[in-house]
Amino acid sequence: MPIYEFRCEDCGHVMEALRRMGQGAEGLTCPECGSENLVQLFSSFASTGGTGSTGGSSAGSCGGFG
C-alpha cells in the first residue's frame, strides 16, 4: 500500500498514512486535534542521480584494463 500525506484543515498538522489507491482520507482522524477534516496533499518523491562510486576500479564501462 502506498503512503499518502494528509493535512488537517483545522490545526494544520501534516501526517502520513498507508492507504489503498483512491481511498482518500475517509476513516482518518488528526492525531493532534482529533478532527476528521483532512485533505490529501500532492507528494513529491525523492530521486537520486547516478553519480555514485563504481567501487574504485579504473576500468571503464567498455571492459578496458586501465
C-alpha positions in Angstrom: 0.0 0.0 0.0 1.3 3.5 -0.8 1.9 6.1 1.8 0.0 9.4 1.4 0.3 12.7 3.1 -2.7 14.5 4.7 -3.1 17.9 6.2 -5.6 18.8 8.9 -7.7 21.8 7.8 -8.4 22.6 11.4 -5.0 22.7 13.1 -2.6 22.4 10.1 -0.9 19.2 11.2 0.6 17.1 8.4 0.6 13.3 8.7 1.3 10.2 6.7 -1.0 7.2 6.3 -0.9 3.9 4.4 -4.0 3.9 2.1 -5.2 1.9 -0.8 -5.1 3.6 -4.2 -8.0 6.1 -4.4 -9.1 5.6 -0.8 -8.7 9.2 0.3 -9.0 10.4 3.9 -12.2 8.7 4.9 -11.8 7.0 8.3 -8.8 9.0 9.3 -8.6 11.5 12.2 -5.9 14.0 13.0 -3.6 12.7 15.8 -3.2 16.3 17.1 -6.7 17.6 17.4 -9.0 14.6 16.5 -10.6 16.3 13.6 -11.8 14.4 10.5 -11.3 17.4 8.3 -8.3 16.1 6.4 -7.2 16.8 2.8 -4.7 14.7 0.8 -1.5 16.5 -0.2 0.3 16.1 -3.5 3.6 14.5 -2.5 6.8 14.7 -4.4 9.3 11.8 -4.5 13.0 11.7 -3.9 15.2 10.9 -6.9 19.0 10.2 -6.8 21.3 10.7 -9.7 23.8 8.1 -11.0 26.9 9.9 -9.6 27.9 7.2 -7.0 31.2 5.4 -6.8 31.9 2.4 -9.0 34.0 0.6 -6.4 37.3 2.2 -7.2 38.0 0.3 -10.4 39.9 2.2 -13.1 38.4 0.1 -15.9 35.8 1.9 -17.9 32.4 0.5 -18.9 33.9 -0.9 -22.1 35.9 -3.5 -20.3 39.3 -1.8 -20.5 42.1 -2.9 -18.3 43.0 0.6 -17.1 
